[in-house]
Amino acid sequence: MGISMIPGLFMARHRDAVKDKTRGIILGRQKLHMPDRRMARFLKHLNGMGLSLTAADITQEDGFTETLFARIGYPKIEAMDFTAQEGAQHLHDLNLPLRPELHGQFDVVIDGGTTEHIFHIGTALDTCHQLLAPGGIMLGFVAADGWFGHGFFQTGPDVPWRYWHHARGYEMLEVSLAPRQNPTKVIAVPDPTGKPRGGEMALEGPHMLLYAARKPMVDPPYAMPIQGHYVDYDYDGKDKGDAG
């Protein structure tokens, strides 16, 4: 796992949403994955966003990304992992429920492509929600179509929209796709709810799904999310308007 150009620019876009936050956490400690030519392009785009930085400003000797987060305006970012091998401060298996003492302790939670590698992905998403304090910011960037075999799952648009927005009541600040071959391109992903084929779209090559969302101050009543294709159907598969 690591921060490449797509998630780097995505996080920079949302620096204003986190500027008043004081504590953040990322799932899996992330390294900076940016060769020299890509780094030059990244810095040029940051400059266009009002961030005048050099490679030395955003890199650190061990290759991890706490310096990058700090220089683009994020609070101190801690890490959660199931192993201490890469220096994570919080050890936790995301397949399992979160221990209560960590509930609501963070203003920013970042899923940097981790949940797709967790077999019980719904539990991992619930953990992200539980980690966040009211009004906190959730940021996710995960593999999309074209990365067959990369993880257990390919995350589609129903995760940000049906889980975070409709089931959890989050305000969606961005839901988009970015192609790996054109990392500065941002393709808006609309809410799939109620559409005949939901959020299906044909993609050529690997993309990343990006989403940023703000947690409500008060959690709404929770109902298990279902895909946007099926919101007009009862759980027995019958159309809600079908008396038969």
C-alpha positions as a Markdown table, in Angstrom:
| # | Residue | x | y | z |
|---|---|---|---|---|
| 1 | Met | 0.0 | 0.0 | 0.0 |
| 2 | Gly | 1.2 | 3.5 | -0.6 |
| 3 | Ile | 0.4 | 7.1 | -1.6 |
| 4 | Ser | 0.8 | 7.7 | -5.3 |
| 5 | Met | -0.2 | 10.7 | -7.4 |
| 6 | Ile | -4.0 | 10.0 | -7.4 |
| 7 | Pro | -4.5 | 9.8 | -3.7 |
| 8 | Gly | -1.9 | 12.6 | -3.1 |
| 9 | Leu | -3.9 | 15.0 | -5.2 |
| 10 | Phe | -7.2 | 13.8 | -3.7 |
| 11 | Met | -6.0 | 14.5 | -0.2 |
| 12 | Ala | -4.7 | 17.9 | -1.2 |
| 13 | Arg | -8.1 | 18.8 | -2.7 |
| 14 | His | -9.7 | 18.2 | 0.7 |
| 15 | Arg | -7.2 | 19.9 | 2.9 |
| 16 | Asp | -9.7 | 22.7 | 3.8 |
| 17 | Ala | -12.1 | 20.1 | 5.2 |
| 18 | Val | -9.4 | 18.9 | 7.7 |
| 19 | Lys | -7.6 | 22.1 | 8.5 |
| 20 | Asp | -9.3 | 22.4 | 11.9 |
| 21 | Lys | -8.9 | 18.8 | 12.8 |
| 22 | Thr | -6.4 | 17.6 | 15.5 |
| 23 | Arg | -6.1 | 13.8 | 15.3 |
| 24 | Gly | -6.2 | 11.4 | 12.3 |
| 25 | Ile | -5.6 | 7.8 | 11.6 |
| 26 | Ile | -4.9 | 5.7 | 8.5 |
| 27 | Leu | -5.6 | 2.0 | 8.0 |
| 28 | Gly | -2.1 | 0.6 | 7.3 |
| 29 | Arg | 0.9 | 2.9 | 7.5 |
| 30 | Gln | 1.5 | 4.1 | 4.0 |
| 31 | Lys | 4.7 | 4.7 | 2.0 |
| 32 | Leu | 5.1 | 7.4 | -0.7 |
| 33 | His | 5.1 | 5.7 | -4.1 |
| 34 | Met | 6.2 | 8.4 | -6.5 |
| 35 | Pro | 9.2 | 8.1 | -8.8 |
| 36 | Asp | 11.1 | 11.2 | -9.9 |
| 37 | Arg | 9.1 | 12.1 | -13.0 |
| 38 | Arg | 5.8 | 11.5 | -11.2 |
| 39 | Met | 7.0 | 13.5 | -8.2 |
| 40 | Ala | 7.8 | 16.5 | -10.4 |
| 41 | Arg | 4.3 | 16.4 | -11.9 |
| 42 | Phe | 2.8 | 16.0 | -8.5 |
| 43 | Leu | 4.6 | 19.0 | -7.1 |
| 44 | Lys | 3.6 | 21.1 | -10.1 |
| 45 | His | -0.1 | 20.3 | -9.5 |
| 46 | Leu | 0.3 | 21.0 | -5.8 |
| 47 | Asn | 1.8 | 24.4 | -6.7 |
| 48 | Gly | -1.3 | 25.1 | -8.8 |
| 49 | Met | -3.4 | 24.4 | -5.7 |
| 50 | Gly | -1.4 | 27.0 | -3.7 |
| 51 | Leu | 1.0 | 24.5 | -2.1 |
| 52 | Ser | 4.6 | 25.5 | -2.9 |
| 53 | Leu | 6.6 | 22.5 | -1.9 |
| 54 | Thr | 9.7 | 20.6 | -2.9 |
| 55 | Ala | 10.4 | 16.9 | -2.8 |
| 56 | Ala | 12.5 | 17.4 | 0.3 |
| 57 | Asp | 9.5 | 19.0 | 2.0 |
| 58 | Ile | 7.2 | 16.0 | 1.6 |
| 59 | Thr | 9.6 | 13.0 | 1.9 |
| 60 | Gln | 11.1 | 11.3 | 4.9 |
| 61 | Glu | 14.0 | 9.0 | 5.3 |
| 62 | Asp | 12.0 | 5.9 | 6.1 |
| 63 | Gly | 9.8 | 6.4 | 3.0 |
| 64 | Phe | 6.5 | 6.8 | 5.0 |
| 65 | Thr | 4.1 | 9.7 | 4.6 |
| 66 | Glu | 3.5 | 11.4 | 7.9 |
| 67 | Thr | 5.6 | 14.4 | 6.6 |
| 68 | Leu | 3.5 | 14.6 | 3.4 |
| 69 | Phe | 0.3 | 14.6 | 5.4 |
| 70 | Ala | 1.6 | 17.4 | 7.6 |
| 71 | Arg | 2.9 | 19.6 | 4.8 |
| 72 | Ile | -0.4 | 19.5 | 2.9 |
| 73 | Gly | -2.4 | 20.5 | 6.0 |
| 74 | Tyr | -3.4 | 17.4 | 7.8 |
| 75 | Pro | -3.3 | 16.8 | 11.5 |
| 76 | Lys | -0.9 | 14.2 | 13.0 |
| 77 | Ile | -1.8 | 10.9 | 11.3 |
| 78 | Glu | -1.5 | 7.7 | 13.3 |
| 79 | Ala | -1.7 | 4.2 | 11.8 |
| 80 | Met | -3.8 | 1.1 | 12.5 |
| 81 | Asp | -2.6 | -2.3 | 11.4 |
| 82 | Phe | -2.9 | -5.9 | 12.4 |
| 83 | Thr | 0.9 | -6.1 | 12.8 |
| 84 | Ala | 3.5 | -3.9 | 14.4 |
| 85 | Gln | 6.0 | -4.6 | 11.5 |
| 86 | Glu | 5.7 | -1.1 | 10.0 |
| 87 | Gly | 5.4 | 0.9 | 13.2 |
| 88 | Ala | 1.6 | 1.3 | 13.5 |
| 89 | Gln | 0.6 | 2.8 | 16.8 |
| 90 | His | -2.7 | 0.8 | 17.0 |
| 91 | Leu | -2.8 | -2.9 | 16.5 |
| 92 | His | -6.2 | -4.3 | 15.4 |
| 93 | Asp | -7.5 | -6.9 | 13.0 |
| 94 | Leu | -10.1 | -5.1 | 10.9 |
| 95 | Asn | -12.1 | -8.4 | 10.5 |
| 96 | Leu | -13.0 | -7.9 | 14.2 |
| 97 | Pro | -15.2 | -5.3 | 16.0 |
| 98 | Leu | -13.3 | -2.3 | 17.3 |
| 99 | Arg | -12.5 | -2.1 | 21.0 |
| 100 | Pro | -14.7 | 0.6 | 22.7 |
| 101 | Glu | -11.9 | 2.8 | 23.9 |
| 102 | Leu | -11.1 | 3.9 | 20.3 |
| 103 | His | -14.7 | 4.9 | 19.4 |
| 104 | Gly | -14.9 | 8.5 | 18.4 |
| 105 | Gln | -11.2 | 9.3 | 19.0 |
| 106 | Phe | -10.3 | 10.6 | 15.6 |
| 107 | Asp | -11.2 | 13.7 | 13.5 |
| 108 | Val | -9.9 | 12.2 | 10.2 |
| 109 | Val | -10.0 | 8.5 | 9.1 |
| 110 | Ile | -8.2 | 7.4 | 5.9 |
| 111 | Asp | -8.8 | 4.1 | 4.1 |
| 112 | Gly | -5.8 | 4.1 | 1.8 |
| 113 | Gly | -6.8 | 0.9 | -0.1 |
| 114 | Thr | -7.0 | -1.3 | 2.9 |
| 115 | Thr | -10.6 | -2.4 | 3.3 |
| 116 | Glu | -10.6 | -4.2 | 0.0 |
| 117 | His | -8.0 | -6.6 | 1.5 |
| 118 | Ile | -10.2 | -7.3 | 4.6 |
| 119 | Phe | -12.4 | -10.4 | 4.2 |
| 120 | His | -15.1 | -9.0 | 6.5 |
| 121 | Ile | -15.2 | -5.7 | 4.6 |
| 122 | Gly | -18.5 | -4.6 | 6.3 |
| 123 | Thr | -16.9 | -4.9 | 9.7 |
| 124 | Ala | -13.9 | -2.8 | 8.5 |
| 125 | Leu | -16.2 | -0.1 | 7.2 |
| 126 | Asp | -18.1 | -0.1 | 10.5 |
| 127 | Thr | -14.7 | 0.3 | 12.3 |
| 128 | Cys | -13.9 | 3.4 | 10.2 |
| 129 | His | -17.3 | 4.9 | 11.2 |
| 130 | Gln | -16.7 | 4.1 | 14.9 |
| 131 | Leu | -13.2 | 5.6 | 14.9 |
| 132 | Leu | -14.6 | 9.0 | 13.7 |
| 133 | Ala | -15.8 | 11.7 | 16.0 |
| 134 | Pro | -19.0 | 13.5 | 15.1 |
| 135 | Gly | -18.2 | 16.0 | 12.3 |
| 136 | Gly | -15.1 | 14.0 | 11.3 |
| 137 | Ile | -13.9 | 13.4 | 7.8 |
| 138 | Met | -13.7 | 10.0 | 6.1 |
| 139 | Leu | -11.4 | 9.7 | 3.1 |
| 140 | Gly | -11.1 | 6.6 | 1.0 |
| 141 | Phe | -9.1 | 5.7 | -2.1 |
| 142 | Val | -9.4 | 2.1 | -3.2 |
| 143 | Ala | -8.9 | 0.0 | -6.4 |
| 144 | Ala | -11.7 | 0.0 | -8.9 |
| 145 | Asp | -12.3 | -2.1 | -12.1 |
| 146 | Gly | -9.3 | -3.5 | -13.9 |
| 147 | Trp | -7.4 | -4.7 | -10.8 |
| 148 | Phe | -8.6 | -8.3 | -10.8 |
| 149 | Gly | -6.9 | -10.2 | -8.0 |
| 150 | His | -5.6 | -7.1 | -6.2 |
| 151 | Gly | -7.7 | -7.7 | -3.1 |
| 152 | Phe | -10.6 | -9.7 | -1.9 |
| 153 | Phe | -13.1 | -7.2 | -3.3 |
| 154 | Gln | -13.5 | -4.5 | -6.0 |
| 155 | Thr | -15.3 | -1.6 | -4.4 |
| 156 | Gly | -18.1 | 0.0 | -6.4 |
| 157 | Pro | -20.1 | 3.2 | -6.1 |
| 158 | Asp | -22.6 | 1.6 | -3.7 |
| 159 | Val | -20.0 | 1.7 | -0.9 |
| 160 | Pro | -19.7 | 5.5 | -0.7 |
| 161 | Trp | -23.3 | 6.2 | -1.6 |
| 162 | Arg | -25.3 | 3.4 | -0.1 |
| 163 | Tyr | -23.2 | 2.8 | 3.0 |
| 164 | Trp | -21.7 | 6.2 | 3.9 |
| 165 | His | -24.4 | 8.5 | 2.6 |
| 166 | His | -27.7 | 6.7 | 2.8 |
| 167 | Ala | -27.1 | 4.3 | 5.7 |
| 168 | Arg | -24.8 | 6.4 | 7.9 |
| 169 | Gly | -26.0 | 9.9 | 6.9 |
| 170 | Tyr | -22.6 | 11.3 | 5.8 |
| 171 | Glu | -22.4 | 14.4 | 3.6 |
| 172 | Met | -20.5 | 13.4 | 0.5 |
| 173 | Leu | -17.8 | 15.9 | -0.4 |
| 174 | Glu | -16.5 | 13.9 | -3.4 |
| 175 | Val | -17.2 | 10.6 | -5.0 |
| 176 | Ser | -15.1 | 10.1 | -8.1 |
| 177 | Leu | -12.9 | 7.8 | -10.3 |
| 178 | Ala | -9.4 | 8.5 | -11.5 |
| 179 | Pro | -7.7 | 6.3 | -14.2 |
| 180 | Arg | -4.2 | 5.1 | -13.3 |
| 181 | Gln | -3.0 | 6.1 | -16.8 |
| 182 | Asn | -4.4 | 9.6 | -16.4 |
| 183 | Pro | -4.0 | 10.4 | -12.7 |
| 184 | Thr | -5.1 | 14.1 | -12.9 |
| 185 | Lys | -8.4 | 13.2 | -14.5 |
| 186 | Val | -11.4 | 13.2 | -12.1 |
| 187 | Ile | -14.6 | 11.5 | -13.2 |
| 188 | Ala | -17.6 | 12.3 | -11.0 |
| 189 | Val | -19.5 | 9.2 | -9.7 |
| 190 | Pro | -23.2 | 10.0 | -9.1 |
| 191 | Asp | -25.5 | 8.3 | -6.6 |
| 192 | Pro | -26.6 | 5.0 | -8.1 |
| 193 | Thr | -29.7 | 4.8 | -5.9 |
| 194 | Gly | -32.8 | 3.7 | -7.9 |
| 195 | Lys | -31.1 | 3.6 | -11.3 |
| 196 | Pro | -32.0 | 0.5 | -13.3 |
| 197 | Arg | -28.4 | -0.7 | -13.5 |
| 198 | Gly | -27.2 | 1.1 | -10.4 |
| 199 | Gly | -23.8 | 2.6 | -10.7 |
| 200 | Glu | -22.5 | 0.2 | -13.4 |
| 201 | Met | -20.1 | 1.6 | -16.0 |
| 202 | Ala | -17.6 | 0.1 | -18.3 |
| 203 | Leu | -14.0 | 1.0 | -17.5 |
| 204 | Glu | -10.8 | 0.4 | -19.4 |
| 205 | Gly | -7.8 | -0.4 | -17.2 |
| 206 | Pro | -7.2 | 0.2 | -13.5 |
| 207 | His | -8.9 | 3.1 | -11.8 |
| 208 | Met | -9.1 | 4.3 | -8.3 |
| 209 | Leu | -12.4 | 5.1 | -6.5 |
| 210 | Leu | -12.1 | 8.2 | -4.3 |
| 211 | Tyr | -14.5 | 9.4 | -1.7 |
| 212 | Ala | -14.6 | 12.1 | 1.0 |
| 213 | Ala | -17.4 | 12.4 | 3.4 |
| 214 | Arg | -18.3 | 14.2 | 6.6 |
| 215 | Lys | -19.8 | 12.4 | 9.5 |
| 216 | Pro | -23.1 | 13.8 | 10.9 |
| 217 | Met | -23.1 | 15.3 | 14.4 |
| 218 | Val | -25.8 | 12.8 | 15.4 |
| 219 | Asp | -25.9 | 9.3 | 13.9 |
| 220 | Pro | -29.2 | 8.6 | 12.1 |
| 221 | Pro | -31.0 | 5.2 | 12.7 |
| 222 | Tyr | -29.0 | 2.5 | 11.0 |
| 223 | Ala | -30.4 | 0.0 | 8.5 |
| 224 | Met | -28.2 | -2.4 | 6.6 |
| 225 | Pro | -27.5 | -1.0 | 3.2 |
| 226 | Ile | -28.6 | -2.7 | 0.0 |
| 227 | Gln | -27.3 | -1.9 | -3.5 |
| 228 | Gly | -28.8 | 1.0 | -5.4 |
| 229 | His | -30.2 | -1.5 | -8.0 |
| 230 | Tyr | -32.5 | -3.0 | -5.4 |
| 231 | Val | -34.0 | -0.2 | -3.4 |
| 232 | Asp | -37.4 | -0.6 | -5.0 |
| 233 | Tyr | -37.5 | -4.3 | -4.0 |
| 234 | Asp | -38.4 | -6.0 | -0.8 |
| 235 | Tyr | -35.8 | -8.4 | 0.6 |
| 236 | Asp | -37.8 | -11.4 | -0.8 |
| 237 | Gly | -37.0 | -10.0 | -4.3 |
| 238 | Lys | -40.5 | -8.8 | -5.2 |
| 239 | Asp | -41.1 | -5.3 | -6.4 |
| 240 | Lys | -42.6 | -3.2 | -3.6 |
| 241 | Gly | -45.4 | -2.3 | -5.9 |
| 242 | Asp | -46.1 | -5.9 | -6.9 |
| 243 | Ala | -49.0 | -7.3 | -4.9 |
| 244 | Gly | -48.3 | -10.7 | -6.3 |
